[in-house]
Amino acid sequence: MAGSLDTGGSGRGRARWKPKAEINVTPFVDVMLVLLIVFMVTAPFLTVGVQVDMPETEARNLPAGEEPLTITITADGTIYLQETVVGFDELVPRLTAIADAGYESRIFIRSDGEADWNQIAPVMARISDAGFNRLGLVTDPVER
């Protein structure tokens, strides 16, 4: 606690300590700067998703917006809705439940570069037939 020496104004007599009503903000600033650095370092590692080797194309990136709904198809044909494994038959009911909760954004479809087009096309057709028309395919950019 901070205090000040008060001699009573005349310079004579006993000195008295009076508490000051001030807050030392230096420790708070130090803590906030450390937290800022920690979050800046860890933010790039927080991307979630199923690890797949996507094909490379020369397509431009879409503008960043809200978090998209992602469907991932692995090389062995496993279908993931975000990070949850779903069967081919349960994909549309789950998407419909999400849409009923107010989700109207674009749906991104990611697939492994080794995945057969015969695995990807039926998933896209089923999603499109269910009324979801804002589909996008995700690829990696070509390294130049």
C-alpha positions as a printed NumPy array, in Angstrom:
array([[  0.   ,   0.   ,   0.   ],
       [  1.32 ,   3.385,  -0.897],
       [  1.535,   6.101,   1.695],
       [  2.687,   9.648,   2.041],
       [  4.405,  11.515,   4.793],
       [  2.291,  14.361,   6.151],
       [  3.99 ,  16.712,   8.585],
       [  0.829,  18.627,   9.388],
       [  1.68 ,  21.689,   7.322],
       [  3.851,  23.641,   9.809],
       [  6.937,  21.48 ,   9.579],
       [  6.866,  20.711,  13.315],
       [  5.393,  17.795,  15.14 ],
       [  5.191,  14.147,  14.395],
       [  5.078,  12.908,  10.867],
       [  2.006,  10.849,   9.972],
       [  1.56 ,   8.372,   7.196],
       [ -1.646,   8.793,   5.177],
       [ -2.705,   6.113,   2.715],
       [ -2.972,   7.175,  -0.924],
       [ -5.876,   5.995,  -3.016],
       [ -3.806,   5.194,  -6.115],
       [ -3.504,   1.951,  -8.031],
       [ -0.18 ,   0.915,  -9.432],
       [ -1.052,  -0.259, -12.958],
       [  2.432,  -1.364, -13.977],
       [  1.88 ,  -5.047, -13.005],
       [ -1.435,  -5.078, -14.884],
       [  0.204,  -3.703, -18.024],
       [  2.977,  -6.296, -17.761],
       [  0.472,  -9.134, -17.478],
       [ -1.564,  -7.825, -20.417],
       [  1.521,  -7.556, -22.63 ],
       [  2.523, -11.123, -21.799],
       [ -1.011, -12.346, -22.602],
       [ -0.995, -10.412, -25.866],
       [  2.272, -12.06 , -26.92 ],
       [  1.01 , -15.525, -25.923],
       [ -2.194, -15.119, -27.947],
       [ -0.325, -13.73 , -30.945],
       [  2.019, -16.711, -30.95 ],
       [ -0.671, -19.378, -30.439],
       [ -3.365, -17.979, -32.779],
       [ -1.921, -19.498, -35.99 ],
       [ -1.922, -22.943, -34.387],
       [ -5.632, -22.839, -33.539],
       [ -6.881, -23.763, -37.005],
       [ -9.074, -26.797, -36.624],
       [ -9.833, -29.476, -39.112],
       [ -9.034, -32.883, -40.395],
       [ -5.567, -33.179, -41.933],
       [ -5.791, -33.864, -45.682],
       [ -3.437, -33.22 , -48.607],
       [ -5.572, -30.984, -50.846],
       [ -4.935, -30.588, -54.563],
       [ -3.154, -27.448, -55.727],
       [ -4.836, -24.963, -58.094],
       [ -4.297, -21.414, -59.31 ],
       [ -7.658, -20.205, -57.93 ],
       [ -7.764, -16.996, -55.889],
       [ -8.537, -17.055, -52.181],
       [-12.022, -16.079, -51.069],
       [-12.274, -13.065, -48.781],
       [-12.069, -13.997, -45.122],
       [-15.322, -13.723, -43.249],
       [-17.068, -15.75 , -40.637],
       [-16.103, -19.296, -39.734],
       [-17.33 , -21.529, -42.603],
       [-19.009, -24.874, -42.241],
       [-16.522, -27.442, -43.546],
       [-17.092, -30.918, -44.952],
       [-13.938, -32.982, -45.403],
       [-13.579, -36.147, -47.475],
       [-10.467, -38.229, -46.806],
       [ -8.684, -40.528, -49.27 ],
       [-10.475, -43.574, -47.852],
       [-13.907, -41.932, -48.318],
       [-14.559, -40.975, -44.689],
       [-16.783, -37.88 , -44.435],
       [-16.277, -35.316, -41.671],
       [-18.679, -32.513, -40.772],
       [-16.293, -30.024, -39.147],
       [-14.304, -32.589, -37.087],
       [-17.055, -35.174, -36.538],
       [-17.252, -38.338, -38.631],
       [-20.654, -38.666, -40.311],
       [-22.077, -41.289, -42.603],
       [-23.22 , -40.471, -46.132],
       [-26.877, -40.947, -45.136],
       [-26.687, -38.766, -42.01 ],
       [-24.927, -35.823, -43.693],
       [-28.04 , -34.043, -45.004],
       [-30.065, -34.372, -41.769],
       [-27.169, -32.884, -39.794],
       [-26.734, -30.042, -42.286],
       [-30.482, -29.379, -42.156],
       [-30.356, -29.249, -38.347],
       [-27.502, -26.744, -38.531],
       [-29.382, -24.67 , -41.119],
       [-32.512, -24.671, -38.925],
       [-30.336, -23.191, -36.167],
       [-29.749, -20.153, -38.38 ],
       [-26.685, -21.087, -40.437],
       [-26.942, -19.632, -43.936],
       [-23.326, -19.217, -44.928],
       [-21.151, -20.938, -47.483],
       [-20.275, -24.62 , -47.056],
       [-16.671, -25.491, -47.875],
       [-15.849, -28.953, -49.184],
       [-12.28 , -30.148, -48.652],
       [-10.956, -33.415, -49.98 ],
       [ -7.705, -35.27 , -49.943],
       [ -5.766, -35.023, -53.197],
       [ -5.801, -38.807, -53.34 ],
       [ -9.605, -38.997, -52.979],
       [-11.453, -40.325, -55.996],
       [-13.863, -37.95 , -57.752],
       [-16.457, -40.733, -57.432],
       [-16.312, -40.149, -53.658],
       [-16.566, -36.345, -53.852],
       [-19.274, -35.887, -56.517],
       [-22.033, -37.844, -54.69 ],
       [-21.438, -35.832, -51.507],
       [-21.679, -32.555, -53.426],
       [-24.803, -33.736, -55.277],
       [-26.544, -34.805, -52.078],
       [-25.769, -31.479, -50.378],
       [-26.929, -29.514, -53.428],
       [-30.131, -31.581, -53.744],
       [-30.916, -30.77 , -50.103],
       [-31.059, -27.061, -51.025],
       [-27.6  , -25.905, -49.988],
       [-26.445, -23.943, -53.024],
       [-23.512, -21.974, -51.633],
       [-20.879, -24.696, -51.963],
       [-17.172, -24.05 , -52.378],
       [-14.264, -26.381, -53.051],
       [-11.115, -25.762, -51.003],
       [ -7.692, -26.272, -52.57 ],
       [ -4.129, -25.283, -51.789],
       [ -2.522, -22.532, -53.896],
       [  0.169, -23.508, -56.374],
       [  3.686, -22.667, -55.138],
       [  5.506, -20.436, -57.618]])
